[in-house]
Amino acid sequence: MGYDLNQFIVVLAIMTGLVFVAGPWLTRIFTAPGHNIIERGTYRLLGVDPAEAMSWKRYGAVLLLSNAAMMLLGYLILRIQQLLPGDSLGRSSQTPDLAFNTVASFITNTNWQAYSGETSLSNLSQMAVITFLMTVSAATGVAAAGGFIRGLSRKSAGDIGNYWVDFTRVTYRLLLPVCFVLALIYVWQGMPQTLTADTVVTTLEGARQQLIIGPVASLETIKHIGTNGGGFFGMNAAHPFENPTPLTNTLHILSMLLIPSALTYVFGSMIANRKQGWSFFAAFFVMFLGFLALVYGAEHAGNPMLSPLGIDQAQTATLGGGNMEGKELRFGIAQTSLFVTTTTAATTGSVDSMHASLTPLGGLVPIAQMMLNNVFGGDGVGLINLVTYAILTVFLVGMMIGRTPEFLGKKVEAREMKFVMLAVLAHAFSILGFTALACVMPSTVDSLANMGPHGFSEVLYAYTSGTANNGSAFAGFNANTPFFNTTIGLAMLVGRYLTLLPMLAVAGVMAAKKTVPAGPGTLSTATPLFTGLLVFVVLVVGGLTFLPALALGPIVEHLLMLSGTTF
């Protein structure tokens, strides 16, 4: 166990250290006055004016329409895939419902996959649709965070910046350079990066085996840097071509946390209050450690139903111990637990183990983190979601002390709270509403690999993952049906845009306000006390909203397991 804890400490220490590297760079991206030659050429090509000051309505409309156009382009490519050149394996086009689900998934930074990548997509589709949408969806989220922070930092302003400038700079100055360097490391570690579709090798037994290959390394970089998570292969990051070594596994973890953690530094810098940024980082970190401890403790303890059978689940120098079902032996309990926590905390969705094989309490962790959707969260949207709860916290505290709530020196009034509650409730209604609808459909049973509470957890996990724009799943759940492709696709769109756009509205409204001087009743939001209150509100609101659903799934499954029943 001591070795496991050392792994956690080292990885999280490196993650914290990278905040001081990525944070200042991101701040310069959002605040630098000039544009380089590539950016200016892009603006001319798009026909946009980089000097245009956009209101939150204009900013949100451009974001929405540009995403819709790229979504349509991806849909057309997937629908005519079999007619396009360059696929020696002759893969067929996706059906209308599956193509809709796929493009909705990747434009919303969800990367839910109701298909297996190596059998369903050509190398052209992997690059022109999947990798492309991974890049632009990540850039969209980070750009929105830049506009959001800028709006909160301004006083008596009518705009929150220019979307095209934020989007272009994030793409050229952050995503592409980092992905290029990381891809070279991944190729060095053994990931394929080729336009060849497959290769035939001779196994140790003398048999001939076909191996699917392609531009894997380039996809893997933006997959994790962009908190996307979609796999080139159906096995995702458990596949040796996507995750060949413990080093790549560690780099995957660090990549997922890089931008979400750095944005707390950006927030503090742009509002000229570094303590505020570190307060948000502390909230992220505390919640992350709590969930990591829960999943590691559950998986390290193993399955109590095996103990009466005389099976030793203790960890030793030669035995991994714990619940090793569905896990890579080369990563073990510690690396797997850290990966599980990271991929659902940062709403990435990449997996290096089968989440359906986690213990009931271990499986509760990824579901609960996606339900909260602000334990670091995805690129850009994670910070926005946490600020949503920060505003809710100051509102609740203000109501308790009988004072008009204030956030960053500006009064929080009814209009802002309506937008905040729209963002909070849209997330919950999407998860619970679609889950309820699926549970009353007789055909849902045909898609389940397990019955009882675990079967319910499979459905709950699917819509939670879609709405939270995560993309991971409980393995065994067949989502490739017209009903699930359509409803999960709609859940992904709701989870992305009906939570993001209201908070851009909050930024626009706050930007237009004047600051008010702090009084004796003003609650400072840059203190350990507020950090504790923020975490408390997140957990209480999340608990009150989702605990009944969790009780029907992983909680009751855990209790039944203790009594000797499994599913």
RODO-2510 file (C-alpha; in nm, 4 decimals, decimal comma):
residues 567
     n   res          X          Y          Z
     1     m     0,0000     0,0000     0,0000
     2     g     0,2893     0,2349     0,0709
     3     y     0,4103     0,1968    -0,2873
     4     d     0,0609     0,2756    -0,4137
     5     l     0,0397     0,5907    -0,2041
     6     n     0,3798     0,7014    -0,3319
     7     q     0,2478     0,6697    -0,6877
     8     f    -0,0480     0,8904    -0,6026
     9     i     0,1710     1,1514    -0,4365
    10     v     0,4184     1,1681    -0,7265
    11     v     0,1530     1,1963    -0,9996
    12     l    -0,0551     1,4556    -0,8140
    13     a     0,2577     1,6551    -0,7249
    14     i     0,3584     1,6657    -1,0916
    15     m     0,0036     1,7687    -1,1845
    16     t     0,0179     2,0546    -0,9340
    17     g     0,3581     2,1621    -1,0612
    18     l     0,2321     2,1739    -1,4196
    19     v    -0,0242     2,4340    -1,3106
    20     f     0,2641     2,6819    -1,2844
    21     v     0,3666     2,6019    -1,6424
    22     a     0,0352     2,5739    -1,8251
    23     g    -0,1453     2,8385    -1,6186
    24     p     0,0695     3,1399    -1,7176
    25     w     0,0769     3,0240    -2,0794
    26     l    -0,3026     2,9990    -2,0946
    27     t    -0,3328     3,3397    -1,9312
    28     r    -0,1165     3,4948    -2,2029
    29     i    -0,3285     3,3237    -2,4696
    30     f    -0,6416     3,4957    -2,3373
    31     t    -0,4836     3,8350    -2,2666
    32     a    -0,2125     3,8942    -2,5300
    33     p    -0,3000     4,1897    -2,7574
    34     g    -0,1433     4,0777    -3,0863
    35     h    -0,2075     3,8004    -3,3390
    36     n     0,0572     3,5952    -3,5179
    37     i     0,0690     3,5471    -3,8947
    38     i    -0,1079     3,2089    -3,8897
    39     e    -0,3902     3,3471    -3,6781
    40     r    -0,4346     3,6502    -3,9036
    41     g    -0,4483     3,4218    -4,2062
    42     t    -0,7128     3,2089    -4,0366
    43     y    -0,9272     3,5148    -3,9608
    44     r    -0,9088     3,6210    -4,3266
    45     l    -0,9960     3,2700    -4,4429
    46     l    -1,2983     3,2576    -4,2122
    47     g    -1,3996     3,6128    -4,2981
    48     v    -1,4152     3,7266    -3,9369
    49     d    -1,3016     4,0433    -3,7623
    50     p    -1,0707     3,9679    -3,4678
    51     a    -1,1301     4,3172    -3,3287
    52     e    -1,5070     4,2620    -3,2904
    53     a    -1,6232     4,2901    -2,9307
    54     m    -1,8910     4,0267    -2,8765
    55     s    -2,1726     4,0370    -2,6261
    56     w    -2,2510     3,7106    -2,4525
    57     k    -2,5389     3,6558    -2,6959
    58     r    -2,3149     3,7054    -2,9983
    59     y    -2,0365     3,4954    -2,8402
    60     g    -2,2758     3,2098    -2,7627
    61     a    -2,4444     3,2249    -3,1037
    62     v    -2,1123     3,2025    -3,2891
    63     l    -2,0053     2,9124    -3,0658
    64     l    -2,3314     2,7291    -3,1273
    65     l    -2,3491     2,7851    -3,5035
    66     s    -1,9838     2,6968    -3,5672
    67     n    -2,0260     2,3751    -3,3676
    68     a    -2,3430     2,2934    -3,5645
    69     a    -2,1601     2,3397    -3,8967
    70     m    -1,8726     2,1133    -3,7915
    71     m    -2,1202     1,8574    -3,6591
    72     l    -2,2995     1,8514    -3,9946
    73     l    -1,9709     1,8050    -4,1816
    74     g    -1,8780     1,5081    -3,9619
    75     y    -2,2238     1,3554    -4,0104
    76     l    -2,1939     1,3710    -4,3897
    77     i    -1,8521     1,2027    -4,3882
    78     l    -1,9738     0,9170    -4,1686
    79     r    -2,2839     0,8680    -4,3855
    80     i    -2,0793     0,8353    -4,7082
    81     q    -1,7712     0,6675    -4,5572
    82     q    -1,7918     0,3630    -4,7864
    83     l    -1,7812     0,5888    -5,0934
    84     l    -1,4646     0,7698    -4,9856
    85     p    -1,1181     0,6551    -5,0950
    86     g    -0,8336     0,5260    -4,8852
    87     d    -0,9956     0,2402    -4,6911
    88     s    -0,8434    -0,0902    -4,7999
    89     l    -1,0687    -0,2773    -4,5550
    90     g    -1,3886    -0,1452    -4,7132
    91     r    -1,5728    -0,0446    -4,3955
    92     s    -1,9392     0,0469    -4,4429
    93     s    -2,1012     0,3821    -4,3614
    94     q    -2,2700     0,4370    -4,0276
    95     t    -2,6494     0,4262    -4,0014
    96     p    -2,8333     0,7595    -3,9602
    97     d    -2,8967     0,7153    -3,5878
    98     l    -2,5415     0,5956    -3,5168
    99     a    -2,3874     0,8768    -3,7239
   100     f    -2,5983     1,1318    -3,5330
   101     n    -2,4902     0,9815    -3,2028
   102     t    -2,1235     0,9806    -3,3059
   103     v    -2,1027     1,3416    -3,4245
   104     a    -2,3132     1,4668    -3,1323
   105     s    -2,0730     1,2807    -2,9065
   106     f    -1,7541     1,4233    -3,0502
   107     i    -1,8689     1,7837    -3,1046
   108     t    -1,9806     1,7979    -2,7401
   109     n    -1,6469     1,6676    -2,6091
   110     t    -1,8259     1,3510    -2,4903
   111     n    -1,6725     1,0858    -2,7153
   112     w    -1,9315     0,8228    -2,6271
   113     q    -1,8873     0,5382    -2,8747
   114     a    -2,1729     0,3057    -2,9654
   115     y    -1,9380     0,1385    -3,2145
   116     s    -1,5946    -0,0249    -3,2154
   117     g    -1,3431     0,2058    -3,3787
   118     e    -1,1233    -0,0493    -3,5541
   119     t    -1,4179    -0,2187    -3,7277
   120     s    -1,6429     0,0820    -3,7941
   121     l    -1,4210     0,3702    -3,9011
   122     s    -1,1666     0,4157    -4,1771
   123     n    -0,8417     0,6008    -4,1192
   124     l    -0,9925     0,8958    -4,3070
   125     s    -1,2925     0,9047    -4,0727
   126     q    -1,0667     0,8661    -3,7695
   127     m    -0,8715     1,1756    -3,8764
   128     a    -1,1272     1,3941    -4,0575
   129     v    -1,4131     1,3334    -3,8133
   130     i    -1,2932     1,1932    -3,4818
   131     t    -0,9553     1,3648    -3,4333
   132     f    -1,0836     1,6867    -3,5918
   133     l    -1,3931     1,7064    -3,3697
   134     m    -1,1830     1,6149    -3,0662
   135     t    -0,9661     1,9185    -3,1347
   136     v    -1,2415     2,1711    -3,2052
   137     s    -1,4628     2,0560    -2,9172
   138     a    -1,1734     2,0965    -2,6730
   139     a    -1,0893     2,4371    -2,8200
   140     t    -1,4557     2,5357    -2,7874
   141     g    -1,4644     2,4486    -2,4173
   142     v    -1,1400     2,6275    -2,3332
   143     a    -1,2398     2,9306    -2,5420
   144     a    -1,5740     2,9477    -2,3596
   145     a    -1,3871     2,9410    -2,0281
   146     g    -1,1747     3,2311    -2,1483
   147     g    -1,4798     3,4351    -2,2430
   148     f    -1,6507     3,3397    -1,9173
   149     i    -1,3574     3,4463    -1,6995
   150     r    -1,3117     3,7643    -1,9006
   151     g    -1,6763     3,8543    -1,8421
   152     l    -1,6465     3,8034    -1,4665
   153     s    -1,3294     4,0125    -1,4537
   154     r    -1,4679     4,3167    -1,6368
   155     k    -1,6524     4,6140    -1,4948
   156     s    -1,9295     4,8009    -1,6755
   157     a    -1,8414     4,6265    -2,0015
   158     g    -2,0763     4,5230    -2,2809
   159     d    -1,8709     4,2345    -2,4191
   160     i    -1,6839     3,9206    -2,3090
   161     g    -1,4243     3,9142    -2,5867
   162     n    -1,4159     3,7564    -2,9312
   163     y    -1,4966     3,3871    -2,9714
   164     w    -1,2953     3,3411    -3,2893
   165     v    -0,9849     3,4880    -3,1294
   166     d    -1,0162     3,2665    -2,8226
   167     f    -1,0893     2,9562    -3,0311
   168     t    -0,8066     3,0147    -3,2782
   169     r    -0,5456     3,0960    -3,0162
   170     v    -0,6328     2,7938    -2,8019
   171     t    -0,6009     2,5711    -3,1090
   172     y    -0,2742     2,7120    -3,2449
   173     r    -0,0942     2,8152    -2,9295
   174     l    -0,1949     2,5353    -2,6934
   175     l    -0,3561     2,2226    -2,8356
   176     l    -0,1527     2,1676    -3,1519
   177     p     0,1977     2,2281    -3,0020
   178     v     0,1320     2,0161    -2,6923
   179     c    -0,0234     1,7368    -2,8985
   180     f     0,2681     1,7366    -3,1442
   181     v     0,5292     1,6927    -2,8709
   182     l     0,3227     1,4339    -2,6870
   183     a     0,2609     1,2362    -3,0069
   184     l     0,6359     1,2021    -3,0600
   185     i     0,6713     1,0597    -2,7078
   186     y     0,3862     0,8172    -2,7720
   187     v     0,5424     0,6942    -3,0979
   188     w     0,8693     0,6434    -2,9076
   189     q     0,6765     0,4347    -2,6539
   190     g     0,5313     0,2101    -2,9242
   191     m     0,2038     0,3632    -3,0462
   192     p     0,1359     0,3233    -3,4195
   193     q     0,1211     0,6367    -3,6353
   194     t     0,0647     0,5376    -3,9957
   195     l    -0,1851     0,5649    -4,2801
   196     t    -0,1669     0,1882    -4,3308
   197     a    -0,4961     0,0262    -4,2303
   198     d    -0,3659    -0,3108    -4,1113
   199     t    -0,0732    -0,5477    -4,1015
   200     v    -0,0478    -0,9264    -4,0866
   201     v     0,1967    -1,0791    -3,8379
   202     t     0,3053    -1,4288    -3,7427
   203     t     0,2325    -1,5148    -3,3792
   204     l     0,4537    -1,7190    -3,1468
   205     e     0,2349    -2,0201    -3,2268
   206     g     0,3030    -1,9762    -3,5982
   207     a    -0,0469    -1,8519    -3,6814
   208     r    -0,1208    -1,5539    -3,9039
   209     q    -0,2995    -1,2621    -3,7327
   210     q    -0,4372    -0,9365    -3,8705
   211     l    -0,3612    -0,6265    -3,6623
   212     i    -0,5532    -0,3053    -3,7213
   213     i    -0,3279     0,0023    -3,7132
   214     g    -0,3520     0,3637    -3,8230
   215     p    -0,2913     0,7205    -3,6964
   216     v    -0,3246     0,6185    -3,3312
   217     a    -0,0666     0,8442    -3,1611
   218     s    -0,2123     1,1674    -3,3012
   219     l    -0,5595     1,0707    -3,1816
   220     e    -0,4347     0,9691    -2,8359
   221     t    -0,2742     1,3067    -2,7700
   222     i    -0,5835     1,5211    -2,8258
   223     k    -0,7950     1,2443    -2,6740
   224     h    -0,6485     1,3170    -2,3306
   225     i    -0,5224     1,6759    -2,3607
   226     g    -0,8684     1,7715    -2,4836
   227     t    -1,0479     1,5609    -2,2180
   228     n    -1,2177     1,3716    -2,5012
   229     g    -1,1699     1,0030    -2,4276
   230     g    -1,2822     0,8340    -2,7492
   231     g    -1,0709     0,5345    -2,8448
   232     f    -0,9182     0,4429    -3,1794
   233     f    -0,9878     0,0851    -3,0725
   234     g    -1,2923    -0,0561    -2,8959
   235     m    -1,0832    -0,1401    -2,5892
   236     n    -0,9833     0,2257    -2,5574
   237     a    -0,6804     0,2882    -2,3334
   238     a    -0,6763    -0,0772    -2,2230
   239     h    -0,5547    -0,1619    -2,5744
   240     p    -0,1741    -0,1973    -2,5908
   241     f    -0,1557     0,0196    -2,9040
   242     e    -0,3285     0,3052    -2,7182
   243     n    -0,1545     0,2549    -2,3861
   244     p     0,1589     0,0441    -2,4316
   245     t     0,3558     0,1218    -2,1130
   246     p     0,3171     0,2463    -1,7551
   247     l     0,4766     0,5718    -1,8749
   248     t     0,2023     0,6315    -2,1303
   249     n    -0,0568     0,5469    -1,8646
   250     t     0,0901     0,8152    -1,6379
   251     l     0,1092     1,0666    -1,9234
   252     h    -0,2561     0,9964    -2,0026
   253     i    -0,3490     1,0817    -1,6430
   254     l    -0,1426     1,4006    -1,6388
   255     s    -0,2773     1,5060    -1,9794
   256     m    -0,6377     1,4783    -1,8634
   257     l    -0,5744     1,7044    -1,5636
   258     l    -0,3434     1,9544    -1,7371
   259     i    -0,5885     2,2137    -1,8704
   260     p    -0,8695     2,1794    -1,6090
   261     s    -0,6221     2,2381    -1,3248
   262     a    -0,4360     2,5173    -1,5085
   263     l    -0,7583     2,7108    -1,5645
   264     t    -0,7808     2,7784    -1,1905
   265     y    -0,4522     2,9697    -1,2240
   266     v    -0,5931     3,1527    -1,5270
   267     f    -0,9024     3,2480    -1,3285
   268     g    -0,7009     3,3939    -1,0440
   269     s    -0,4719     3,5832    -1,2808
   270     m    -0,7431     3,7352    -1,4985
   271     i    -0,9531     3,8584    -1,2050
   272     a    -0,6339     3,9821    -1,0343
   273     n    -0,6845     3,7612    -0,7300
   274     r    -0,4557     3,4568    -0,7277
   275     k    -0,5989     3,3408    -0,3952
   276     q    -0,9368     3,2974    -0,5635
   277     g    -0,7847     3,0681    -0,8243
   278     w    -0,6094     2,8572    -0,5636
   279     s    -0,9316     2,8397    -0,3639
   280     f    -1,1003     2,6764    -0,6631
   281     f    -0,8009     2,4480    -0,7183
   282     a    -0,8244     2,3383    -0,3543
   283     a    -1,1951     2,2571    -0,3988
   284     f    -1,1137     2,0462    -0,7043
   285     f    -0,8287     1,8725    -0,5242
   286     v    -1,0207     1,7930    -0,2050
   287     m    -1,3095     1,6339    -0,3931
   288     f    -1,0687     1,4424    -0,6160
   289     l    -0,8789     1,2976    -0,3187
   290     g    -1,2033     1,1905    -0,1521
   291     f    -1,3253     1,0003    -0,4567
   292     l    -0,9794     0,8509    -0,5186
   293     a    -0,9686     0,7198    -0,1619
   294     l    -1,3141     0,5629    -0,2044
   295     v    -1,2436     0,3791    -0,5302
   296     y    -0,8943     0,2693    -0,4227
   297     g    -1,0211     0,1471    -0,0862
   298     a    -1,3038    -0,0491    -0,2469
   299     e    -1,0871    -0,2082    -0,5164
   300     h    -0,7951    -0,2766    -0,2817
   301     a    -1,0261    -0,4543    -0,0350
   302     g    -1,1489    -0,6880    -0,3087
   303     n    -1,4704    -0,8857    -0,3272
   304     p    -1,5900    -1,0089     0,0158
   305     m    -1,7739    -1,2977    -0,1529
   306     l    -1,4387    -1,4550    -0,2428
   307     s    -1,2983    -1,4642     0,1122
   308     p    -1,5133    -1,7629     0,2297
   309     l    -1,3783    -1,9571    -0,0671
   310     g    -1,0241    -1,9303     0,0695
   311     i    -0,9066    -1,6908    -0,2006
   312     d    -0,6333    -1,4621    -0,0718
   313     q    -0,6921    -1,1055    -0,1915
   314     a    -0,4177    -0,9463     0,0163
   315     q    -0,1592    -0,7372    -0,1660
   316     t     0,1967    -0,8737    -0,1452
   317     a     0,5259    -0,8239    -0,3226
   318     t     0,4284    -1,0902    -0,5758
   319     l     0,0485    -1,0566    -0,5815
   320     g    -0,1436    -0,7497    -0,6847
   321     g    -0,4293    -0,8295    -0,4500
   322     g    -0,7710    -0,6662    -0,4378
   323     n    -1,0322    -0,6825    -0,7115
   324     m    -0,8309    -0,7461    -1,0277
   325     e    -1,1326    -0,8395    -1,2410
   326     g    -1,1378    -0,6281    -1,5568
   327     k    -0,8010    -0,4661    -1,4867
   328     e    -0,4681    -0,4621    -1,6661
   329     l    -0,2072    -0,6588    -1,4708
   330     r     0,0623    -0,4144    -1,5807
   331     f    -0,1178    -0,1233    -1,4116
   332     g    -0,2580    -0,2883    -1,0987
   333     i    -0,5029    -0,1487    -0,8439
   334     a    -0,3267     0,1836    -0,7808
   335     q    -0,2784     0,2990    -1,1407
   336     t    -0,6243     0,1755    -1,2343
   337     s    -0,7908     0,3539    -0,9419
   338     l    -0,6091     0,6764    -1,0266
   339     f    -0,7091     0,6434    -1,3908
   340     v    -1,0747     0,5716    -1,3039
   341     t    -1,0891     0,8757    -1,0764
   342     t    -0,9117     1,1024    -1,3235
   343     t    -1,1059     1,0070    -1,6339
   344     t    -1,4441     1,0720    -1,4723
   345     a    -1,3285     1,3689    -1,2645
   346     a    -1,2002     1,5410    -1,5785
   347     t    -1,4985     1,4037    -1,7748
   348     t    -1,2640     1,2474    -2,0287
   349     g    -1,4139     0,9006    -2,0636
   350     s    -1,0943     0,7191    -2,1523
   351     v    -1,0651     0,3848    -1,9710
   352     d    -0,7759     0,1501    -1,8973
   353     s    -1,0066    -0,0992    -1,7211
   354     m    -1,3634    -0,2226    -1,7458
   355     h    -1,5720     0,0018    -1,5206
   356     a    -1,8507    -0,2583    -1,5089
   357     s    -1,6071    -0,4900    -1,3263
   358     l    -1,5427    -0,2441    -1,0451
   359     t    -1,6855    -0,3258    -0,7053
   360     p    -2,0240    -0,1578    -0,6421
   361     l    -1,8647     0,1215    -0,4362
   362     g    -1,5814     0,1487    -0,6859
   363     g    -1,8393     0,1834    -0,9658
   364     l    -2,0244     0,4467    -0,7651
   365     v    -1,7244     0,6805    -0,7875
   366     p    -1,7241     0,7396    -1,1660
   367     i    -2,1040     0,7770    -1,1689
   368     a    -2,1030     1,0229    -0,8769
   369     q    -1,8204     1,2327    -1,0213
   370     m    -2,0018     1,2649    -1,3528
   371     m    -2,3215     1,3588    -1,1707
   372     l    -2,1388     1,6393    -0,9888
   373     n    -1,9545     1,7307    -1,3117
   374     n    -1,7153     1,9692    -1,1423
   375     v    -1,4384     1,7586    -0,9883
   376     f    -1,1841     1,9288    -1,2185
   377     g    -1,4281     1,8683    -1,5047
   378     g    -1,3626     1,8857    -1,8768
   379     d    -1,1520     2,1431    -2,0577
   380     g    -1,3079     2,4796    -1,9795
   381     v    -1,6480     2,3580    -1,8706
   382     g    -1,5178     2,2070    -1,5445
   383     l    -1,4150     2,5481    -1,4119
   384     i    -1,7381     2,7032    -1,5380
   385     n    -1,9391     2,4362    -1,3557
   386     l    -1,7485     2,4972    -1,0326
   387     v    -1,8084     2,8715    -1,0579
   388     t    -2,1768     2,7887    -1,1077
   389     y    -2,1763     2,6253    -0,7666
   390     a    -1,9628     2,9059    -0,6219
   391     i    -2,2322     3,1565    -0,7189
   392     l    -2,4954     2,9236    -0,5751
   393     t    -2,2923     2,9045    -0,2535
   394     v    -2,2664     3,2814    -0,2084
   395     f    -2,6388     3,3076    -0,2818
   396     l    -2,7272     3,0527    -0,0119
   397     v    -2,4929     3,2148     0,2400
   398     g    -2,6292     3,5581     0,1550
   399     m    -2,9820     3,4401     0,2158
   400     m    -2,8820     3,2915     0,5531
   401     i    -2,7276     3,6149     0,6796
   402     g    -2,9906     3,8419     0,5254
   403     r    -2,7577     4,0193     0,2833
   404     t    -2,7610     4,0555    -0,0936
   405     p    -2,5080     3,7999    -0,2145
   406     e    -2,1916     3,9202    -0,3856
   407     f    -1,9384     3,7422    -0,6055
   408     l    -1,6112     3,9049    -0,7101
   409     g    -1,7350     4,2412    -0,5887
   410     k    -2,0613     4,2328    -0,7847
   411     k    -2,4116     4,1741    -0,6570
   412     v    -2,5720     3,8429    -0,7522
   413     e    -2,9348     3,9135    -0,8310
   414     a    -3,2398     3,7280    -0,9580
   415     r    -3,1439     3,7292    -1,3252
   416     e    -2,8089     3,5642    -1,2664
   417     m    -2,9584     3,3053    -1,0313
   418     k    -3,2153     3,2062    -1,2952
   419     f    -2,9333     3,1310    -1,5387
   420     v    -2,7396     2,9432    -1,2698
   421     m    -3,0381     2,7272    -1,1797
   422     l    -3,1095     2,6584    -1,5469
   423     a    -2,7567     2,5193    -1,5828
   424     v    -2,7846     2,3118    -1,2630
   425     l    -3,1332     2,1758    -1,3378
   426     a    -3,0714     2,0996    -1,7068
   427     h    -2,7924     1,8636    -1,6056
   428     a    -3,0061     1,6829    -1,3486
   429     f    -3,3213     1,6661    -1,5632
   430     s    -3,1275     1,5193    -1,8533
   431     i    -2,9701     1,2410    -1,6457
   432     l    -3,2756     1,1456    -1,4437
   433     g    -3,5335     1,2135    -1,7147
   434     f    -3,3695     1,0059    -1,9865
   435     t    -3,2865     0,7280    -1,7373
   436     a    -3,6505     0,7124    -1,6284
   437     l    -3,7654     0,7039    -1,9901
   438     a    -3,5251     0,4206    -2,0739
   439     c    -3,6338     0,2190    -1,7695
   440     v    -3,9975     0,2130    -1,8825
   441     m    -3,9059     0,0976    -2,2337
   442     p    -3,9488    -0,2820    -2,2632
   443     s    -3,6686    -0,3001    -2,5210
   444     t    -3,4124    -0,1703    -2,2677
   445     v    -3,3823    -0,5155    -2,1122
   446     d    -3,2432    -0,6477    -2,4405
   447     s    -2,9496    -0,4050    -2,4167
   448     l    -2,8462    -0,5024    -2,0631
   449     a    -2,5720    -0,7500    -1,9811
   450     n    -2,6889    -0,7790    -1,6191
   451     m    -3,0188    -0,7615    -1,4379
   452     g    -3,1052    -0,6169    -1,0970
   453     p    -2,9341    -0,3064    -0,9606
   454     h    -2,6292    -0,3531    -1,1818
   455     g    -2,8512    -0,3436    -1,4887
   456     f    -3,0054    -0,0205    -1,3627
   457     s    -2,6550     0,1155    -1,3048
   458     e    -2,5689     0,0404    -1,6680
   459     v    -2,8571     0,2597    -1,7875
   460     l    -2,7926     0,5308    -1,5265
   461     y    -2,4229     0,5325    -1,6143
   462     a    -2,4998     0,5724    -1,9855
   463     y    -2,7134     0,8841    -1,9494
   464     t    -2,4904     1,0277    -1,6768
   465     s    -2,1881     0,9798    -1,9008
   466     g    -2,3682     1,1366    -2,1969
   467     t    -2,5041     1,4375    -2,0088
   468     a    -2,1742     1,4995    -1,8292
   469     n    -1,9952     1,4804    -2,1661
   470     n    -1,7752     1,2000    -2,0354
   471     g    -1,8234     0,9100    -2,2739
   472     s    -1,7187     0,6081    -2,0649
   473     a    -1,9636     0,3238    -2,0072
   474     f    -2,0328     0,0120    -1,8080
   475     a    -1,9111    -0,2545    -2,0498
   476     g    -2,1717    -0,4946    -2,1801
   477     f    -2,4413    -0,2332    -2,2282
   478     n    -2,5553    -0,2363    -2,5940
   479     a    -2,6221     0,1255    -2,6784
   480     n    -2,6221     0,0821    -3,0560
   481     t    -2,9981     0,0903    -3,1033
   482     p    -3,2066     0,3683    -3,2593
   483     f    -3,3570     0,4553    -2,9192
   484     f    -3,0306     0,4777    -2,7276
   485     n    -2,8379     0,6410    -3,0110
   486     t    -3,1008     0,9140    -3,0332
   487     t    -3,1702     0,9743    -2,6639
   488     i    -2,8068     0,9581    -2,5523
   489     g    -2,7204     1,1919    -2,8415
   490     l    -2,9840     1,4379    -2,7186
   491     a    -2,8540     1,4030    -2,3614
   492     m    -2,5056     1,4956    -2,4815
   493     l    -2,6316     1,8084    -2,6569
   494     v    -2,8346     1,9131    -2,3517
   495     g    -2,5420     1,8503    -2,1180
   496     r    -2,3093     2,0608    -2,3310
   497     y    -2,5076     2,3593    -2,4462
   498     l    -2,7873     2,4012    -2,1893
   499     t    -2,5252     2,4238    -1,9157
   500     l    -2,2617     2,6225    -2,1052
   501     l    -2,4766     2,8940    -2,2658
   502     p    -2,6581     3,0007    -1,9446
   503     m    -2,3232     3,0543    -1,7737
   504     l    -2,2003     3,2650    -2,0656
   505     a    -2,5124     3,4710    -1,9998
   506     v    -2,4088     3,5041    -1,6354
   507     a    -2,0660     3,6260    -1,7477
   508     g    -2,2258     3,8811    -1,9788
   509     v    -2,4602     4,0106    -1,7100
   510     m    -2,1803     4,0325    -1,4531
   511     a    -1,9501     4,2090    -1,7000
   512     a    -2,2013     4,4933    -1,7286
   513     k    -2,2176     4,5483    -1,3529
   514     k    -2,0176     4,7890    -1,1438
   515     t    -1,8190     4,6620    -0,8495
   516     v    -1,9388     4,7401    -0,4994
   517     p    -1,7048     4,7911    -0,2044
   518     a    -1,6748     4,5033     0,0384
   519     g    -1,8611     4,5525     0,3635
   520     p    -1,8504     4,3812     0,7028
   521     g    -2,1061     4,1245     0,5835
   522     t    -1,9275     4,0396     0,2598
   523     l    -1,8298     3,6748     0,2275
   524     s    -1,4757     3,6393     0,0983
   525     t    -1,4639     3,3693    -0,1696
   526     a    -1,0859     3,3281    -0,1554
   527     t    -1,0545     3,1652     0,1876
   528     p    -1,0364     2,8073     0,3174
   529     l    -1,3765     2,8659     0,4790
   530     f    -1,5371     2,9359     0,1422
   531     t    -1,3584     2,6397    -0,0147
   532     g    -1,5127     2,4185     0,2522
   533     l    -1,8551     2,5742     0,1996
   534     l    -1,8243     2,5275    -0,1761
   535     v    -1,7371     2,1580    -0,1458
   536     f    -2,0210     2,1148     0,1044
   537     v    -2,2773     2,2757    -0,1287
   538     v    -2,1568     2,0689    -0,4263
   539     l    -2,1896     1,7441    -0,2320
   540     v    -2,5210     1,8349    -0,0662
   541     v    -2,6892     1,9544    -0,3861
   542     g    -2,5504     1,6561    -0,5745
   543     g    -2,6536     1,4210    -0,2953
   544     l    -3,0080     1,5537    -0,2691
   545     t    -3,0475     1,5369    -0,6465
   546     f    -2,8928     1,2011    -0,7295
   547     l    -2,8805     0,9930    -0,4096
   548     p    -3,2146     0,8189    -0,4775
   549     a    -3,0887     0,7022    -0,8165
   550     l    -2,7554     0,5911    -0,6698
   551     a    -2,9412     0,4051    -0,3956
   552     l    -3,1260     0,2007    -0,6583
   553     g    -2,8011     0,1148    -0,8339
   554     p    -2,4528     0,0807    -0,6817
   555     i    -2,5545     0,1318    -0,3167
   556     v    -2,8114    -0,1480    -0,3057
   557     e    -2,5790    -0,3639    -0,5163
   558     h    -2,3089    -0,3179    -0,2507
   559     l    -2,5491    -0,4185     0,0268
   560     l    -2,6587    -0,7253    -0,1673
   561     m    -2,2964    -0,8204    -0,2308
   562     l    -2,2303    -0,8129     0,1440
   563     s    -2,5217    -1,0540     0,1870
   564     g    -2,3839    -1,2912    -0,0774
   565     t    -2,5783    -1,1865    -0,3882
   566     t    -2,4137    -1,0681    -0,7078
   567     f    -2,5200    -0,9782    -1,0611
***
